[in-house]
Amino acid sequence: MPWTHYGPTELAWIGVSVLLISMSKGGFPIGNLAIPVLILVWPDPERAARGAVAFMLPMLCVMDLFAVCLYRRRIRWDVLRPLAGGTVLGVLLATLCFVSADRSLLAVSDRVLKLSIGMLGLAFVLYQYARARILRRMRGHRPGALRAHALGVTAGLTSTLAHAAMPVMQMYLLPRGLPKKEFAATTAAYFWALNLLKVLPFVWGGRFSGGDLALGALMLPLIPAGVLIGYAIVHVSSPRVYAGFIYAALAVTSVLLVFKGATGG
């Protein structure tokens, strides 16, 4: 559907979703809320999950390029290499299951995709509440080759499904104790490479449409604005205040997605 057929309310909500994920690139950890919100407000309910995820991928590639350019001198490529093989495998598995309802070997409906993305959102909220305990057990134990491969597969799968691989990267990178800027740089580089890799199966699956790409071009000016807003919020607000709001909002939207997926709404 051409974006010119969308109403002002629909365009506004899509713009809010782009802002949310752009703000996460500025350091305000709200990006995981963007996809569930975008699916709930997507103008074409029959392909809301597939359409929203596909629409956001080119936007993510642009955002990640900015981040990589900003942090290029602090990227730890040696840390990322063990993830490479597993990540490629995870993207391939997701391609077979989710990328295209017409071409995948195990075609999954948009209804099931909504349910899956909602459950991933709830899992992320639970992970955040248990993160301190999880990372405490992992502290000082850097992931070996087998664990790195498993985390790479998980990241490739969840990222291709719903752009939701950040918890996996946290479990891989945080036990390594990287300095703050190296952590940010290495994370940005990983998602830049991963999102570029995902473009190929999305093209193969016919996921991109001219209307969605035109809409993405219209939303591009929101990306630098979102990054700056996220950067500003992080420096003026209490992490406890905004973290509680983010997780509560993500939990609500994820429950709505699970309900819609379960009932076919």
C-alpha positions in Angstrom: 0.0 0.0 0.0 1.5 3.4 -0.9 2.3 5.6 2.1 0.1 8.4 0.5 -2.9 6.2 1.4 -2.0 6.3 5.1 -3.9 8.7 7.4 -2.2 11.3 9.5 -2.6 9.3 12.7 -1.0 6.2 11.1 1.9 8.2 9.8 2.4 9.9 13.2 2.5 6.5 15.0 5.0 5.1 12.4 7.1 8.2 13.0 7.0 7.6 16.7 8.2 4.1 16.2 11.2 5.3 14.1 12.0 7.9 16.8 11.9 5.2 19.5 14.4 3.0 17.8 16.6 6.0 16.8 16.6 7.1 20.4 18.0 3.7 21.4 21.0 4.4 19.1 21.5 7.6 21.1 21.8 5.6 24.3 18.2 5.6 25.5 17.3 1.9 25.7 13.8 2.0 24.2 14.4 0.3 20.9 12.7 -3.0 21.8 9.5 -1.1 22.3 9.5 0.2 18.7 8.6 -3.0 16.8 5.6 -4.1 19.0 4.2 -0.5 18.7 4.8 -0.5 15.0 3.0 -3.8 14.5 0.0 -2.6 16.6 -0.4 0.6 14.5 0.6 -0.8 11.1 -2.1 0.3 8.5 -2.3 -3.2 6.9 -3.4 -5.6 9.7 -3.2 -8.6 7.4 0.6 -8.2 7.1 1.3 -6.1 10.1 4.1 -8.2 11.6 5.9 -8.9 8.3 5.3 -5.4 7.0 6.6 -3.6 10.1 9.7 -5.8 10.5 10.6 -5.3 6.8 9.9 -1.6 6.8 12.3 -1.1 9.8 15.2 -3.0 8.4 16.5 -0.3 5.9 16.0 2.3 8.7 18.2 0.2 11.0 20.9 -0.1 8.4 21.0 3.7 8.1 21.1 4.1 11.9 23.8 1.6 12.4 25.9 3.2 9.7 25.9 6.4 11.7 26.8 4.6 14.8 29.7 2.7 13.2 31.1 5.9 11.7 30.9 7.5 15.1 32.7 4.6 16.9 34.8 3.1 14.1 38.1 3.4 16.0 36.9 1.5 19.0 35.3 -1.5 17.4 36.7 -4.9 18.7 36.3 -7.0 15.6 38.3 -9.8 17.3 35.6 -10.1 19.9 32.9 -10.4 17.2 34.6 -13.1 15.0 33.5 -16.1 17.1 29.8 -15.0 16.5 30.1 -15.0 12.7 29.3 -18.6 11.8 26.4 -18.9 14.3 24.9 -15.6 13.3 24.8 -16.6 9.6 23.2 -19.9 10.6 20.6 -18.1 12.7 19.7 -15.8 9.8 19.3 -18.8 7.5 17.1 -20.7 9.9 14.9 -17.6 10.3 14.8 -17.2 6.5 13.4 -20.8 6.2 10.7 -20.2 8.8 9.7 -16.6 8.8 11.0 -14.3 6.1 8.6 -15.2 3.4 5.2 -16.9 3.7 5.4 -17.8 0.0 9.0 -19.0 -0.4 10.0 -20.3 3.0 10.1 -24.1 3.5 8.2 -23.8 6.8 5.8 -20.9 6.1 4.6 -19.2 9.2 1.6 -16.9 9.2 1.5 -13.3 10.2 -0.6 -14.3 13.1 2.1 -16.7 14.5 4.7 -14.0 13.8 2.7 -11.5 16.0 2.5 -14.1 18.7 6.2 -14.8 18.5 7.2 -11.2 18.6 4.9 -10.6 21.6 6.4 -13.5 23.4 9.9 -12.2 22.6 8.9 -8.8 24.1 7.8 -10.4 27.3 10.9 -12.5 27.4 13.0 -9.3 27.1 11.1 -7.8 30.1 11.7 -10.9 32.2 15.4 -10.9 31.1 15.9 -7.3 32.3 14.5 -8.1 35.7 16.7 -11.2 36.0 19.7 -9.7 34.2 21.8 -8.9 37.2 21.5 -12.5 38.5 22.2 -13.9 35.0 25.2 -11.8 34.4 26.5 -12.4 37.9 26.7 -16.1 37.2 28.4 -15.4 33.9 30.9 -12.8 35.3 34.5 -13.9 34.7 33.4 -16.7 32.4 33.9 -15.5 28.8 31.8 -17.5 26.3 33.8 -20.3 24.8 33.6 -21.3 21.1 30.5 -23.5 21.6 28.6 -20.9 23.6 29.6 -18.1 21.2 28.2 -20.2 18.3 25.0 -20.8 20.2 24.6 -17.1 21.0 25.3 -16.2 17.4 22.6 -18.6 16.2 20.1 -17.1 18.7 21.0 -13.5 17.8 20.7 -14.2 14.1 17.3 -15.9 14.6 15.8 -13.3 16.9 17.1 -10.4 15.0 15.7 -11.7 11.6 12.4 -12.4 13.3 11.9 -9.2 15.2 15.1 -7.1 15.4 15.3 -8.3 19.0 18.8 -9.6 19.6 20.1 -7.0 22.1 19.8 -9.3 25.2 21.8 -12.0 23.4 24.6 -9.5 22.7 24.5 -8.3 26.3 25.0 -11.9 27.5 27.9 -12.2 25.1 29.7 -8.9 25.6 29.1 -7.8 29.2 31.1 -10.7 30.8 34.1 -9.5 28.8 34.2 -6.3 30.8 34.9 -4.1 27.8 35.2 -0.3 28.4 32.0 1.6 27.8 32.9 3.1 24.4 34.3 -0.2 23.2 31.2 -2.0 24.3 29.0 0.5 22.4 31.3 0.4 19.3 31.4 -3.3 19.2 27.6 -3.6 19.6 27.0 -1.1 16.9 29.4 -2.9 14.5 27.7 -6.3 15.1 24.2 -5.0 14.4 25.4 -3.1 11.4 26.9 -6.3 9.9 23.9 -8.4 10.9 21.3 -6.0 9.5 23.2 -5.8 6.2 23.3 -9.6 6.1 19.5 -9.7 6.7 18.9 -7.6 3.6 19.7 -10.5 1.3 17.0 -12.9 2.5 14.5 -10.1 2.8 15.0 -9.2 -0.8 14.9 -12.9 -1.8 11.6 -13.2 0.1 10.0 -10.2 -1.6 9.6 -8.5 1.8 10.4 -4.9 0.6 7.8 -2.9 -1.3 8.2 0.4 -3.1 5.6 2.0 -0.9 7.4 1.0 2.3 10.8 2.2 1.0 9.2 5.5 0.0 7.7 5.8 3.5 11.2 5.0 5.0 12.7 7.8 2.9 10.1 10.2 4.3 11.0 9.2 7.8 14.8 9.5 7.4 15.0 13.0 9.0 13.6 11.5 12.2 16.7 9.4 12.7 19.2 12.1 13.7 16.5 13.8 15.7 15.8 10.6 17.6 19.5 9.9 18.2 20.0 13.4 19.7 16.8 13.1 21.8 18.0 9.8 23.2 21.4 11.2 24.0 19.8 14.1 25.8 17.4 12.0 27.9 20.1 9.7 29.1 22.1 12.7 30.4 19.2 14.4 32.2 17.0 11.7 33.6 17.2 8.9 36.2 17.8 5.5 34.7 15.3 3.9 37.3 12.5 6.3 36.2 12.7 5.7 32.4 13.6 2.0 32.7 10.4 1.3 34.7 8.4 3.1 32.1 10.0 1.3 29.2 9.6 -2.2 30.6 6.0 -1.5 31.6 5.1 -0.2 28.1 6.9 -3.1 26.4 5.0 -5.6 28.6 1.7 -4.0 27.7 2.3 -3.9 24.0 3.7 -7.5 24.0 0.6 -8.8 25.8 -1.5 -7.1 23.2 0.5 -8.7 20.4 0.2 -12.1 22.1 -3.6 -11.6 22.4 -3.9 -10.6 18.7 -1.8 -13.5 17.6 -3.8 -16.0 19.7 -7.2 -14.7 18.6 -6.3 -13.8 15.0 -6.8 -10.1 15.5 
